Amino acid sequence: MDGPGIAALTAQATVAGSADLDVTPALCVEAVSHAYGERRALVDVSLSVPRGGFVALLGLNGAGKTTLFSLVTRLFDTRHGRISVQGFDVSRHPSAALAELGVVFQARTLDLDITVRDNLLYHAALHGMGGQRARARAAAVLDDVGLADRARDKARVLSGGQMRRVEIARALVHEPSVLVLDEPTVGLDVASKASIVEQVRTQARTRGVAVLWATHLLDEIEPGDHVVVLHHGRVLAAGEMSEIVTATGATDLRAAFRSLTGAAVPAPDTAEDSA
């Protein structure tokens, strides 16, 4: 492994996208640490995502991805380091920060006993939206994810892939500037995964949404993506995929990840849950 190369990648600011993107981070994580008693889950983690950027947070189960998301979304309090969304510190100005944030958690969180549309309208109400604007936004985002025709169906009759698409629509209904997704395709079939990844990438490309995508699946990462490798709570490398591969002397990202962590990335999931 090329140690100096990796050190340089780890130290550099982690931004995603082309040179014409706004370089001011929409999401900024600075030297964040977190512990559960004596166990350190995160150690001086830093990363940033600019408007319109797509950053893949790559790590195995137990790497600290969900802990980081819990801090970003204020489920846990940030005691060491700083997290800001569109310049709003999540600890000092939580309401302003969370208003700019859309979240898709790893666990399914839809209310299964109400309609797809009502799931979105309830979320819109929590963000202070109501009436005509909320209904218009719900219709628009359901159309974006290809589920306009399921608006009046109860959530429980949807497939797993469709539920995920509804959760993405719900996360976008209040027009956030930042979208964070924690392993959003786990348990889905190949076609569902590809559809969901593309829908989220479209939000970054066409709407300027900053995306932090946590995953352990290499097939969800594209060559031009910026990647943050998180392992046992530490950022081991950060940069474009090609930079990480070159710095480790590997031939591809799978080999680079093994070189950095000593662990193999699991094979893609083979679930057959239709979209």
N, C-alpha and C positions, 0 to 999 in steps of 0.2 A: 504494500500500500504506500502511496505517496503521501507521507505525513504532512509536510508543509502545504501541499495542495489542499488536503482536507481541512487543515487549520484555517486556510484562507477562505475556503468555502463556508465554514462554520461561522467565521467572524463577520462575513459580509451581510449586508441587509438583504432580506429575502423578499424580492418583489417579483411579480409575474406580469407577462404580457409584453407588448411591443413598446418601442421607444416613444410612441405618441400618447401613451397612457399618462394620466395624471400621476406624478410620482409621490404625491402626498398620500401616505397610507390611509386607507379607509379603515383597516383594522391593524392595530399595532400592539404587539405583545413584547414587553421589555423586561428581561431578567426575572422572569416569573418562576418562583419555587413554591412547592406545596408538599406537605407531609401529612400522613395519617399516623399520628403517634410518632413512633420512631422510624417508620418507613417513609422514605423520601420518594414521592411519586413524580415530582418534577424538580429539575435542578437548573436554575438560571436559563430558562427557555426564552428565546427571543425569535420572533418572526414578524413579518408584515405583509400585507396584501393591499395593493393599490386599487383604485376604482377600475373596474373592468378586468382585473387580474384573476387568474385561476391558480391557486397554490394547492398542491397535493401534499397532505401531511401523511407520510408513509411510515407505518409502524405495525408491529405484531400486537396481538392482544396483550395487555399489560404494559404497553409502551408508555402510557400516560395520555393518550389522545382524548379519552372521555373525561379525565380529570381536567385537562386544559379547556375542553368545551364547557365543563361545569363552572369554571372560573370566568370564561368569556361571557356566559349567559347569567352570571350572578347566582347560580345555584349554590356555589361556594363563594366565600369572601376571599378577595385577593389580599393576602397579608404580606407577601414578599414580591416586589416588582410592581409593574404597572400595565394595565390593559386599557386601551382606548378604542372607541368606535367613532369614526368621523371626528376625532379630536376630543370626544367626551370621555373622561375617565369613568370607567364602569363602577368604581367605588365611590367617587365623589359626586358624580352626576348620573346615577343609574337610570333614571327615567329617560333622560335625553339619549343616553347610549343605547338602551334597549329599544327605543323607538326606531333606531336605525338598523336594527338587527332582525334578520329572519333566521329561524332555526329548524333544522330537521334532526331529531334525535335518533339514535340507533333503535330504541324501542318504539313500537307503534303507539301513537298517542291520539288517534282519532276517537271521537265518541261514536261508537258503532250503532247506537240506537236512534240517531238523528240523521237527517239527509246530508249528503255531500255539501250542498249549498249552505245548510245551516251550520255545519262545522266551520265553514269559511266566514259566515256572517257573525258567529259568536266570537271568533278570533278578531275580526274587524272591530267589533264593539269594544273588546278589551283594549284596542289601540285608539279608542275615541272616535272611530268612524261609525256612521250610522246612515240610515235611510238610503237615498238614491245613490250616493257615492259608494257605499258598501256593496250594494247590489250590483252596481256597474263593475266594480273591481272584481267581485266574485265571479261574475260572468266572464270577464276578460281573462283572468288567470286560469280558469277552467278550460277556456278555449285554447290558451297557450299550451296546456299539457294534454290536450286532446280528449278532454272528458266533459265537454259542454253537454253532451247528451245524457250524462249520468247525474246531473245536478240534483234531481229529485229522488234519486235512489238512496236508500239507507246505506250507510258506509259499510255495514257488515256483509252486504251482498257482493262487494267488490273483491277482486283478486288481490293478492299481495302487491303485485306491481302497480295496480290501479290505486291502491291505498297510498303507496309511496308517492305517486304522482299527485294525489290530492294533498298529501302533507307538504309537498313542494309548493303547490298552488296556495295553500293556507299560509305558508311562510312568506309568500310574496304579496299577499293581498293588501298589506299596509304600505307597500312600495318601499321596502328597506333598501339601504345602500350596500349592506353586507349580508351575505348568506353563508351560514356555516352548517355543514352536514357531517354527521358522525356515522360512518359506515352505512350510508343510505341504501346500498344495494345488497346487503347481506341476505342470503336466502332466496334471491330472485334468480330467474333463469337468464340465460345469456341475452336474449332479445330484450327483456325488460331492463336489464342493466344498461345495455347500450342506449336504449331510448331515454332513460333517466339521465345518464351522463350527458347526452347530447342536449337535452332540454335545459340542464343547468348551464352548460357551456354557452348555449344560445343567450341566456340571461346576461352572462358576462360580456359576450360579444356585442349584442344589440342594445342592451339596456344599461350597460356600464356597471352592473352589479359586481362587487368584489366577492369572490368565492374562496372559502377555505374548505377543502374536501378531504376528510379523514378517511383513509382506506388502508387495507393490507393487500389489495389486489393490484398487481402491476398492469393488468390489461385495461385499467381505468385511467392510466397515465399516458399522455401523449408526448412525443419527443420534445416539443417546444415548451412543455410545462416546467414551471419551477417546482422543485420538490424539496421538502424538509424531511429528513430521515430522523425519526424520533425512536430512541431505544432505551428502555429502562429509565425513562424520564429525562433523558439528555438529548439535545440536538447534536447528532454526529456529523451531519453534512447538510448544506443548504445551497441550492443553485439550480440552474437548468440541468435537466437529465444528462445531457452530454457532458457538462462540466463535472458532475459527480462521477460518471463513468470514467472519464479521462483521469481525474484526480486519484482514483483508486487503482488505475491500471487494468480495469476490467474490460470485458467485451460488451456488456450490456448492463441494464439496471439490476437485473436479478443477481448477477455475479457481483456487482458493486455493493448491493445490500448485504450479501453474504460476507464480502470482504470487510465491510464496516462493522457488522454486528456479530459475525460468527454464526448466524442463524439463516436458515433458508426461508424464503417467502413461500407461504402455502400456495398450492395450486388453486386456480379459480374455482369458485363454488359451482356445483353442478345441480343446484335445485331446479325443479321444474314447475315453478309457480308462474303461471302465464300472466302476461301484461293485460 
